[in-house]
Amino acid sequence: MAPTIPIKTPRIIKKLFPRYIWDLYTVSDNKIYLTFDDGPVPHITEFVLDQLDQYNAKATFFCIGDNIHKYPEIFNQILSSGHTVGNHTMNHLKAWKNTNDVYIQNVIDCENIIKEHSKVKSTQRLFRPPYGQISRSKFKTLKNMGYKIVLWDVLSMDWEKTILPEKCLQNVIKSSKKGSIVVFHDSIKASKNLIQTLPLVLEHLTKKGFVFDSIRF
């Protein structure tokens, strides 16, 4: 049975935690912001990039530092294709199971790897905490380091093995609206749902008049 995680982030949660970035709604733009966590991963990330390119869509990839270290060529394919990248820690750490010092150092290690392998330079710092876990003290430290903490408006639930691709598709197309930040995963675990769902999401939402942009500040 699938965990009871809300597909659509409730308004009350957004109001209780307004310091986090949940969506990017503007009156004038008809944009949706696709994000991909846990890459880069061979074949899977490249599949995502190919699908995005077919729709001239831009996205944001929250990368794990260890994967950047293993696959720097794929990481730079993301950047050279005009997408943005964010920090997802070096080793996909859970904030609630690690001390501030350990967690922040893991973020710094990922940041250093991003800088080391980035042929396309960027001054912005985006961070998404693995599992959506963050504490007040860790948030404060990251904010002081210049990070924007990006969470989400819609979860595809692509990583959940008990969910069929059809359900994953409905999660996205029924819950996404102007300004939504949508979470997918370019990971092995999520690949079955991702590969079947992403092309249909891009096709459906494009027909609805949406455009896909990367997160930039």
Accessible surface in RSA format (square Angstrom, percent):
REM  Atomic radii and reference values for relative SASA: ProtOr
REM  Chains: A
REM  Algorithm: Lee & Richards
REM  Probe-radius: 1.40
REM  Slices: 20
REM RES _ NUM      All-atoms   Total-Side   Main-Chain    Non-polar    All polar
REM                ABS   REL    ABS   REL    ABS   REL    ABS   REL    ABS   REL
RES MET A   1   216.07 111.9 146.60  97.0  69.46 165.4 120.43 102.4  95.64 126.7
RES ALA A   2    34.66  31.9  23.59  36.4  11.08  25.2  23.59  33.2  11.08  29.3
RES PRO A   3    60.21  43.9  42.46  38.7  17.75  64.5  53.34  44.0   6.87  42.7
RES THR A   4   134.59  95.7 101.43 102.8  33.16  79.0  79.00 106.1  55.59  84.0
RES ILE A   5    70.07  39.9  59.99  44.7  10.08  24.3  60.99  43.9   9.08  24.6
RES PRO A   6    73.65  53.7  60.82  55.4  12.83  46.6  72.00  59.4   1.65  10.3
RES ILE A   7    37.89  21.6  34.32  25.6   3.58   8.6  34.32  24.7   3.58   9.7
RES LYS A   8    65.66  32.0  58.50  35.9   7.15  17.0  57.89  52.1   7.77   8.3
RES THR A   9     9.84   7.0   6.38   6.5   3.46   8.2   5.14   6.9   4.70   7.1
RES PRO A  10    51.78  37.7  41.93  38.2   9.85  35.8  51.78  42.8   0.00   0.0
RES ARG A  11   184.29  77.4 178.95  91.2   5.34  12.7  62.82  85.8 121.47  73.6
RES ILE A  12   102.71  58.4  99.25  73.9   3.46   8.3 100.33  72.2   2.38   6.5
RES ILE A  13    58.48  33.3  58.48  43.6   0.00   0.0  58.48  42.1   0.00   0.0
RES LYS A  14    34.54  16.9  30.63  18.8   3.91   9.3  23.74  21.4  10.80  11.5
RES LYS A  15   154.20  75.2 132.00  81.0  22.20  52.9  81.67  73.5  72.53  77.3
RES LEU A  16   111.56  62.1  88.39  63.2  23.17  58.2  91.03  63.9  20.53  55.2
RES PHE A  17    88.77  44.4  86.90  53.8   1.87   4.9  88.77  53.8   0.00   0.0
RES PRO A  18    98.46  71.8  71.58  65.2  26.88  97.7  75.65  62.5  22.80 141.7
RES ARG A  19   116.67  49.0  91.80  46.8  24.88  59.2  51.26  70.1  65.41  39.6
RES TYR A  20    20.61   9.6  14.23   8.1   6.38  16.6   7.47   5.6  13.15  16.2
RES ILE A  21    28.89  16.4  25.37  18.9   3.52   8.5  28.89  20.8   0.00   0.0
RES TRP A  22    26.62  10.7  23.91  11.6   2.72   6.4  23.91  12.7   2.72   4.4
RES ASP A  23    45.05  31.6  34.20  34.0  10.86  25.7   2.15   5.1  42.90  42.8
RES LEU A  24    39.13  21.8  31.43  22.5   7.69  19.3  36.79  25.8   2.33   6.3
RES TYR A  25   124.20  58.0 102.30  58.2  21.91  57.0  73.82  55.5  50.39  62.1
RES THR A  26    62.24  44.3  56.55  57.3   5.69  13.6  60.45  81.2   1.79   2.7
RES VAL A  27   121.46  79.9 110.80 100.3  10.66  25.7 110.80  96.3  10.66  28.9
RES SER A  28   101.83  86.1  64.61  86.2  37.23  85.8  52.47 111.7  49.36  69.2
RES ASP A  29    54.17  37.9  51.00  50.8   3.17   7.5   4.69  11.0  49.48  49.3
RES ASN A  30    57.15  39.4  52.01  50.3   5.13  12.4  25.54  61.5  31.61  30.6
RES LYS A  31    54.65  26.7  54.53  33.5   0.11   0.3  20.41  18.4  34.24  36.5
RES ILE A  32     0.00   0.0   0.00   0.0   0.00   0.0   0.00   0.0   0.00   0.0
RES TYR A  33    19.95   9.3  19.95  11.4   0.00   0.0   3.77   2.8  16.18  19.9
RES LEU A  34     0.19   0.1   0.00   0.0   0.19   0.5   0.00   0.0   0.19   0.5
RES THR A  35     0.00   0.0   0.00   0.0   0.00   0.0   0.00   0.0   0.00   0.0
RES PHE A  36     0.42   0.2   0.00   0.0   0.42   1.1   0.00   0.0   0.42   1.2
RES ASP A  37     5.53   3.9   5.53   5.5   0.00   0.0   0.01   0.0   5.52   5.5
RES ASP A  38    23.08  16.2  21.46  21.4   1.62   3.8   4.63  10.9  18.44  18.4
RES GLY A  39     1.37   1.7   0.00   N/A   1.37   1.7   0.72   2.0   0.66   1.5
RES PRO A  40     0.00   0.0   0.00   0.0   0.00   0.0   0.00   0.0   0.00   0.0
RES VAL A  41    18.33  12.1  18.33  16.6   0.00   0.0  18.33  15.9   0.00   0.0
RES PRO A  42    40.69  29.7  36.71  33.5   3.98  14.5  36.71  30.3   3.98  24.8
RES HIS A  43   148.66  81.3 139.93  97.3   8.73  22.3  98.12 101.1  50.55  58.8
RES ILE A  44    15.53   8.8  14.81  11.0   0.72   1.7  15.53  11.2   0.00   0.0
RES THR A  45     0.00   0.0   0.00   0.0   0.00   0.0   0.00   0.0   0.00   0.0
RES GLU A  46    61.78  35.5  55.36  41.9   6.43  15.3  23.84  46.1  37.94  31.0
RES PHE A  47    48.58  24.3  40.95  25.4   7.62  19.8  47.90  29.0   0.67   1.9
RES VAL A  48     0.00   0.0   0.00   0.0   0.00   0.0   0.00   0.0   0.00   0.0
RES LEU A  49    15.02   8.4  11.88   8.5   3.13   7.9  12.15   8.5   2.86   7.7
RES ASP A  50    75.79  53.1  69.90  69.6   5.89  13.9  24.04  56.6  51.74  51.6
RES GLN A  51    20.61  11.5  20.61  15.1   0.00   0.0   0.00   0.0  20.61  15.6
RES LEU A  52     0.00   0.0   0.00   0.0   0.00   0.0   0.00   0.0   0.00   0.0
RES ASP A  53   112.64  78.9  96.05  95.6  16.58  39.2  20.76  48.9  91.88  91.6
RES GLN A  54   115.73  64.7  77.70  56.8  38.03  90.5  33.81  72.0  81.92  62.1
RES TYR A  55    75.42  35.2  50.73  28.9  24.69  64.3  35.41  26.6  40.00  49.3
RES ASN A  56   124.20  85.6 108.14 104.5  16.06  38.7  31.51  75.8  92.70  89.6
RES ALA A  57     1.95   1.8   0.00   0.0   1.95   4.4   0.77   1.1   1.17   3.1
RES LYS A  58    65.69  32.0  65.69  40.3   0.00   0.0  39.56  35.6  26.13  27.8
RES ALA A  59     0.00   0.0   0.00   0.0   0.00   0.0   0.00   0.0   0.00   0.0
RES THR A  60     0.18   0.1   0.18   0.2   0.00   0.0   0.00   0.0   0.18   0.3
RES PHE A  61     1.22   0.6   1.22   0.8   0.00   0.0   1.22   0.7   0.00   0.0
RES PHE A  62     0.14   0.1   0.00   0.0   0.14   0.4   0.00   0.0   0.14   0.4
RES CYS A  63     0.79   0.6   0.79   0.9   0.00   0.0   0.00   0.0   0.79   0.9
RES ILE A  64    19.30  11.0  19.30  14.4   0.00   0.0  19.30  13.9   0.00   0.0
RES GLY A  65     0.00   0.0   0.00   N/A   0.00   0.0   0.00   0.0   0.00   0.0
RES ASP A  66    43.42  30.4  43.42  43.2   0.00   0.0   3.63   8.5  39.79  39.7
RES ASN A  67    22.53  15.5  22.53  21.8   0.00   0.0   0.00   0.0  22.53  21.8
RES ILE A  68     0.00   0.0   0.00   0.0   0.00   0.0   0.00   0.0   0.00   0.0
RES HIS A  69   105.80  57.8  95.41  66.3  10.39  26.6  63.31  65.2  42.50  49.5
RES LYS A  70   116.93  57.0  89.70  55.0  27.23  64.8  51.98  46.8  64.94  69.2
RES TYR A  71    69.78  32.6  68.99  39.3   0.79   2.1  34.04  25.6  35.74  44.1
RES PRO A  72    30.85  22.5  30.43  27.7   0.42   1.5  30.70  25.3   0.15   0.9
RES GLU A  73   122.81  70.5 114.26  86.4   8.55  20.4  66.91 129.4  55.90  45.6
RES ILE A  74    12.89   7.3  12.89   9.6   0.00   0.0  12.89   9.3   0.00   0.0
RES PHE A  75     0.00   0.0   0.00   0.0   0.00   0.0   0.00   0.0   0.00   0.0
RES ASN A  76    17.24  11.9  16.30  15.8   0.94   2.3  11.69  28.1   5.55   5.4
RES GLN A  77    69.70  39.0  67.90  49.6   1.80   4.3  27.84  59.3  41.86  31.8
RES ILE A  78     0.27   0.2   0.27   0.2   0.00   0.0   0.27   0.2   0.00   0.0
RES LEU A  79    13.28   7.4   7.80   5.6   5.48  13.8   7.80   5.5   5.48  14.8
RES SER A  80    86.96  73.5  51.76  69.1  35.20  81.1  41.74  88.9  45.22  63.4
RES SER A  81    45.57  38.5  31.77  42.4  13.80  31.8  21.06  44.9  24.50  34.3
RES GLY A  82    28.63  35.3   0.00   N/A  28.63  35.3  27.28  74.9   1.35   3.0
RES HIS A  83     9.67   5.3   3.95   2.7   5.73  14.6   0.41   0.4   9.27  10.8
RES THR A  84     8.31   5.9   5.83   5.9   2.48   5.9   8.31  11.2   0.00   0.0
RES VAL A  85    18.54  12.2   9.41   8.5   9.14  22.0   9.41   8.2   9.14  24.8
RES GLY A  86     2.14   2.6   0.00   N/A   2.14   2.6   2.14   5.9   0.00   0.0
RES ASN A  87     2.30   1.6   1.74   1.7   0.56   1.3   1.74   4.2   0.56   0.5
RES HIS A  88     3.19   1.7   3.19   2.2   0.00   0.0   1.38   1.4   1.81   2.1
RES THR A  89     0.00   0.0   0.00   0.0   0.00   0.0   0.00   0.0   0.00   0.0
RES MET A  90    31.02  16.1  31.02  20.5   0.00   0.0  31.02  26.4   0.00   0.0
RES ASN A  91    80.07  55.2  60.20  58.2  19.87  47.8  21.19  51.0  58.88  56.9
RES HIS A  92    46.30  25.3  37.75  26.2   8.55  21.9  28.16  29.0  18.15  21.1
RES LEU A  93    32.95  18.4  31.56  22.6   1.39   3.5  32.94  23.1   0.02   0.0
RES LYS A  94    66.06  32.2  63.52  39.0   2.53   6.0  20.60  18.5  45.46  48.4
RES ALA A  95     0.47   0.4   0.00   0.0   0.47   1.1   0.00   0.0   0.47   1.2
RES TRP A  96   171.36  68.8 135.22  65.5  36.14  84.8 136.06  72.5  35.30  57.3
RES LYS A  97   155.60  75.9 121.44  74.5  34.16  81.3  85.09  76.6  70.50  75.1
RES ASN A  98    42.02  29.0  27.74  26.8  14.28  34.4   7.52  18.1  34.50  33.3
RES THR A  99    89.75  63.8  79.83  80.9   9.92  23.6  85.58 115.0   4.17   6.3
RES ASN A 100    52.88  36.5  48.22  46.6   4.66  11.2  20.43  49.2  32.44  31.4
RES ASP A 101   119.58  83.8 110.78 110.3   8.80  20.8  34.62  81.5  84.96  84.7
RES VAL A 102    78.44  51.6  72.03  65.2   6.41  15.4  76.58  66.5   1.86   5.0
RES TYR A 103     0.01   0.0   0.01   0.0   0.00   0.0   0.00   0.0   0.01   0.0
RES ILE A 104    19.36  11.0  19.36  14.4   0.00   0.0  19.36  13.9   0.00   0.0
RES GLN A 105    90.60  50.7  89.43  65.4   1.17   2.8  40.46  86.1  50.14  38.0
RES ASN A 106    17.48  12.1  16.52  16.0   0.95   2.3   0.73   1.7  16.75  16.2
RES VAL A 107     0.00   0.0   0.00   0.0   0.00   0.0   0.00   0.0   0.00   0.0
RES ILE A 108    56.05  31.9  56.05  41.8   0.00   0.0  56.05  40.4   0.00   0.0
RES ASP A 109    50.41  35.3  47.81  47.6   2.60   6.2  11.09  26.1  39.32  39.2
RES CYS A 110     0.00   0.0   0.00   0.0   0.00   0.0   0.00   0.0   0.00   0.0
RES GLU A 111    16.92   9.7  16.67  12.6   0.25   0.6   9.58  18.5   7.33   6.0
RES ASN A 112    79.00  54.5  73.95  71.5   5.04  12.1  25.40  61.1  53.60  51.8
RES ILE A 113    20.14  11.5  20.14  15.0   0.00   0.0  20.14  14.5   0.00   0.0
RES ILE A 114    28.07  16.0  28.07  20.9   0.00   0.0  28.07  20.2   0.00   0.0
RES LYS A 115   112.19  54.7 105.04  64.4   7.15  17.0  74.01  66.6  38.18  40.7
RES GLU A 116   122.76  70.5  86.31  65.3  36.45  86.8  43.71  84.5  79.05  64.5
RES HIS A 117    35.60  19.5  29.65  20.6   5.95  15.2  24.70  25.5  10.90  12.7
RES SER A 118    11.43   9.7   7.08   9.5   4.35  10.0   5.48  11.7   5.96   8.3
RES LYS A 119   174.93  85.3 142.85  87.7  32.08  76.4  93.35  84.0  81.59  86.9
RES VAL A 120    72.20  47.5  67.38  61.0   4.82  11.6  70.79  61.5   1.41   3.8
RES LYS A 121   151.39  73.9 124.12  76.2  27.27  64.9 101.80  91.6  49.59  52.8
RES SER A 122    77.50  65.5  39.69  53.0  37.81  87.1  36.89  78.5  40.61  56.9
RES THR A 123   144.70 102.9 112.70 114.3  31.99  76.3  87.77 117.9  56.92  86.1
RES GLN A 124    41.95  23.5  19.87  14.5  22.08  52.6  24.52  52.2  17.43  13.2
RES ARG A 125    77.22  32.4  70.37  35.9   6.84  16.3  22.10  30.2  55.12  33.4
RES LEU A 126     2.75   1.5   0.07   0.0   2.68   6.7   0.07   0.0   2.68   7.2
RES PHE A 127     0.00   0.0   0.00   0.0   0.00   0.0   0.00   0.0   0.00   0.0
RES ARG A 128     0.69   0.3   0.69   0.4   0.00   0.0   0.69   0.9   0.00   0.0
RES PRO A 129     0.69   0.5   0.00   0.0   0.69   2.5   0.00   0.0   0.69   4.3
RES PRO A 130     0.08   0.1   0.00   0.0   0.08   0.3   0.00   0.0   0.08   0.5
RES TYR A 131   124.39  58.1  80.32  45.7  44.08 114.7  66.45  49.9  57.94  71.4
RES GLY A 132    21.57  26.6   0.00   N/A  21.57  26.6   3.55   9.7  18.03  40.4
RES GLN A 133    23.79  13.3  23.74  17.3   0.05   0.1   2.61   5.6  21.18  16.1
RES ILE A 134    19.02  10.8   5.65   4.2  13.37  32.2   5.65   4.1  13.37  36.3
RES SER A 135    33.29  28.1  26.93  35.9   6.37  14.7  33.12  70.5   0.18   0.2
RES ARG A 136   189.61  79.6 180.04  91.8   9.56  22.8  63.17  86.3 126.43  76.6
RES SER A 137    54.13  45.7  45.39  60.6   8.74  20.1  40.28  85.8  13.85  19.4
RES LYS A 138    11.93   5.8  11.88   7.3   0.05   0.1   0.05   0.0  11.88  12.7
RES PHE A 139     7.29   3.6   7.29   4.5   0.00   0.0   7.29   4.4   0.00   0.0
RES LYS A 140   133.77  65.3 132.81  81.5   0.96   2.3  76.25  68.6  57.52  61.3
RES THR A 141    48.34  34.4  45.70  46.3   2.63   6.3  27.60  37.1  20.73  31.3
RES LEU A 142     0.00   0.0   0.00   0.0   0.00   0.0   0.00   0.0   0.00   0.0
RES LYS A 143   121.89  59.5 112.10  68.8   9.79  23.3  65.00  58.5  56.88  60.6
RES ASN A 144   115.46  79.6  78.19  75.6  37.27  89.7  28.85  69.4  86.61  83.7
RES MET A 145    46.06  23.9  31.53  20.9  14.53  34.6  38.33  32.6   7.73  10.2
RES GLY A 146    46.41  57.2   0.00   N/A  46.41  57.2  31.85  87.4  14.56  32.6
RES TYR A 147    11.04   5.2   3.72   2.1   7.32  19.0   2.59   1.9   8.45  10.4
RES LYS A 148    96.37  47.0  93.60  57.4   2.77   6.6  40.42  36.4  55.95  59.6
RES ILE A 149     4.04   2.3   0.96   0.7   3.08   7.4   0.96   0.7   3.08   8.4
RES VAL A 150     0.00   0.0   0.00   0.0   0.00   0.0   0.00   0.0   0.00   0.0
RES LEU A 151     7.49   4.2   7.49   5.4   0.00   0.0   7.49   5.3   0.00   0.0
RES TRP A 152    41.50  16.7  41.50  20.1   0.00   0.0  34.43  18.4   7.07  11.5
RES ASP A 153     0.09   0.1   0.09   0.1   0.00   0.0   0.00   0.0   0.09   0.1
RES VAL A 154     0.00   0.0   0.00   0.0   0.00   0.0   0.00   0.0   0.00   0.0
RES LEU A 155     7.53   4.2   7.53   5.4   0.00   0.0   7.53   5.3   0.00   0.0
RES SER A 156     0.01   0.0   0.01   0.0   0.00   0.0   0.00   0.0   0.01   0.0
RES MET A 157     2.64   1.4   2.64   1.7   0.00   0.0   2.64   2.2   0.00   0.0
RES ASP A 158     1.78   1.2   0.00   0.0   1.78   4.2   0.00   0.0   1.78   1.8
RES TRP A 159    50.52  20.3  50.22  24.3   0.30   0.7  33.85  18.0  16.67  27.0
RES GLU A 160    25.09  14.4  24.08  18.2   1.01   2.4   1.09   2.1  24.00  19.6
RES LYS A 161   167.36  81.6 135.25  83.0  32.12  76.5  83.08  74.8  84.29  89.8
RES THR A 162    81.86  58.2  47.48  48.1  34.38  81.9  56.11  75.4  25.75  38.9
RES ILE A 163    16.79   9.6  10.65   7.9   6.14  14.8  12.99   9.4   3.80  10.3
RES LEU A 164   120.69  67.2 118.85  85.0   1.84   4.6 119.02  83.6   1.67   4.5
RES PRO A 165    15.18  11.1  14.03  12.8   1.14   4.2  14.65  12.1   0.53   3.3
RES GLU A 166   113.31  65.1 110.71  83.8   2.61   6.2  68.15 131.8  45.17  36.9
RES LYS A 167   107.81  52.6 103.48  63.5   4.33  10.3  61.19  55.1  46.62  49.7
RES CYS A 168     0.00   0.0   0.00   0.0   0.00   0.0   0.00   0.0   0.00   0.0
RES LEU A 169    27.61  15.4  27.61  19.8   0.00   0.0  27.61  19.4   0.00   0.0
RES GLN A 170    63.43  35.5  62.59  45.7   0.84   2.0  28.49  60.6  34.95  26.5
RES ASN A 171     5.73   4.0   1.99   1.9   3.74   9.0   3.60   8.7   2.14   2.1
RES VAL A 172     0.00   0.0   0.00   0.0   0.00   0.0   0.00   0.0   0.00   0.0
RES ILE A 173    33.40  19.0  17.93  13.4  15.48  37.3  17.93  12.9  15.48  42.0
RES LYS A 174   163.25  79.6 125.71  77.1  37.54  89.4  78.10  70.3  85.15  90.7
RES SER A 175    23.59  19.9  15.07  20.1   8.52  19.6   6.02  12.8  17.57  24.6
RES SER A 176    14.24  12.0   0.00   0.0  14.24  32.8   0.00   0.0  14.24  19.9
RES LYS A 177    96.61  47.1  95.16  58.4   1.45   3.5  57.51  51.8  39.10  41.7
RES LYS A 178    58.49  28.5  55.34  34.0   3.15   7.5  24.57  22.1  33.92  36.1
RES GLY A 179     1.37   1.7   0.00   N/A   1.37   1.7   1.33   3.6   0.04   0.1
RES SER A 180     0.48   0.4   0.00   0.0   0.48   1.1   0.27   0.6   0.22   0.3
RES ILE A 181     0.00   0.0   0.00   0.0   0.00   0.0   0.00   0.0   0.00   0.0
RES VAL A 182     0.00   0.0   0.00   0.0   0.00   0.0   0.00   0.0   0.00   0.0
RES VAL A 183     1.93   1.3   1.92   1.7   0.02   0.0   1.92   1.7   0.02   0.0
RES PHE A 184     0.00   0.0   0.00   0.0   0.00   0.0   0.00   0.0   0.00   0.0
RES HIS A 185    23.04  12.6  23.04  16.0   0.00   0.0   4.40   4.5  18.64  21.7
RES ASP A 186     0.77   0.5   0.77   0.8   0.00   0.0   0.00   0.0   0.77   0.8
RES SER A 187    14.97  12.7  14.94  19.9   0.03   0.1  13.23  28.2   1.75   2.4
RES ILE A 188   132.90  75.6 124.42  92.7   8.48  20.4 124.42  89.6   8.48  23.0
RES LYS A 189   125.10  61.0 105.18  64.5  19.91  47.4  63.76  57.4  61.34  65.3
RES ALA A 190     0.24   0.2   0.00   0.0   0.24   0.5   0.24   0.3   0.00   0.0
RES SER A 191    22.22  18.8  22.22  29.6   0.00   0.0   3.10   6.6  19.11  26.8
RES LYS A 192   145.30  70.9 136.27  83.6   9.04  21.5  91.04  81.9  54.26  57.8
RES ASN A 193     8.09   5.6   7.27   7.0   0.82   2.0   0.08   0.2   8.01   7.7
RES LEU A 194     0.00   0.0   0.00   0.0   0.00   0.0   0.00   0.0   0.00   0.0
RES ILE A 195    76.58  43.6  72.10  53.7   4.48  10.8  72.10  51.9   4.48  12.2
RES GLN A 196    88.62  49.6  77.15  56.4  11.47  27.3  33.01  70.3  55.61  42.2
RES THR A 197     0.70   0.5   0.00   0.0   0.70   1.7   0.70   0.9   0.00   0.0
RES LEU A 198     0.00   0.0   0.00   0.0   0.00   0.0   0.00   0.0   0.00   0.0
RES PRO A 199    37.70  27.5  35.77  32.6   1.93   7.0  35.98  29.7   1.73  10.7
RES LEU A 200    84.73  47.2  83.29  59.6   1.44   3.6  83.44  58.6   1.29   3.5
RES VAL A 201     0.00   0.0   0.00   0.0   0.00   0.0   0.00   0.0   0.00   0.0
RES LEU A 202     0.00   0.0   0.00   0.0   0.00   0.0   0.00   0.0   0.00   0.0
RES GLU A 203    66.05  37.9  65.53  49.6   0.52   1.2  15.45  29.9  50.59  41.3
RES HIS A 204    63.01  34.4  59.66  41.5   3.36   8.6  35.80  36.9  27.22  31.7
RES LEU A 205     3.05   1.7   3.05   2.2   0.00   0.0   3.05   2.1   0.00   0.0
RES THR A 206    57.56  40.9  48.79  49.5   8.77  20.9  47.28  63.5  10.28  15.5
RES LYS A 207   160.18  78.1 121.74  74.7  38.44  91.5  88.80  79.9  71.38  76.0
RES LYS A 208   132.20  64.5 104.22  63.9  27.98  66.6  51.58  46.4  80.62  85.9
RES GLY A 209    43.60  53.8   0.00   N/A  43.60  53.8  31.17  85.5  12.42  27.8
RES PHE A 210    33.72  16.9  28.96  17.9   4.76  12.4  28.96  17.6   4.76  13.6
RES VAL A 211    82.68  54.4  79.97  72.4   2.71   6.5  82.68  71.8   0.00   0.0
RES PHE A 212    14.69   7.3   3.28   2.0  11.41  29.7   3.28   2.0  11.41  32.7
RES ASP A 213    33.29  23.3  33.20  33.0   0.09   0.2   4.16   9.8  29.13  29.1
RES SER A 214     3.03   2.6   0.03   0.0   3.00   6.9   0.02   0.0   3.00   4.2
RES ILE A 215     0.13   0.1   0.11   0.1   0.02   0.0   0.13   0.1   0.00   0.0
RES ARG A 216   138.60  58.2 115.20  58.7  23.40  55.7  53.91  73.7  84.69  51.3
RES PHE A 217   112.67  56.4  45.26  28.0  67.41 175.4  82.81  50.2  29.86  85.5
END  Absolute sums over single chains surface
CHAIN  1 A    10717.9       8949.4       1768.5       6246.9       4471.0
END  Absolute sums over all chains
TOTAL         10717.9       8949.4       1768.5       6246.9       4471.0
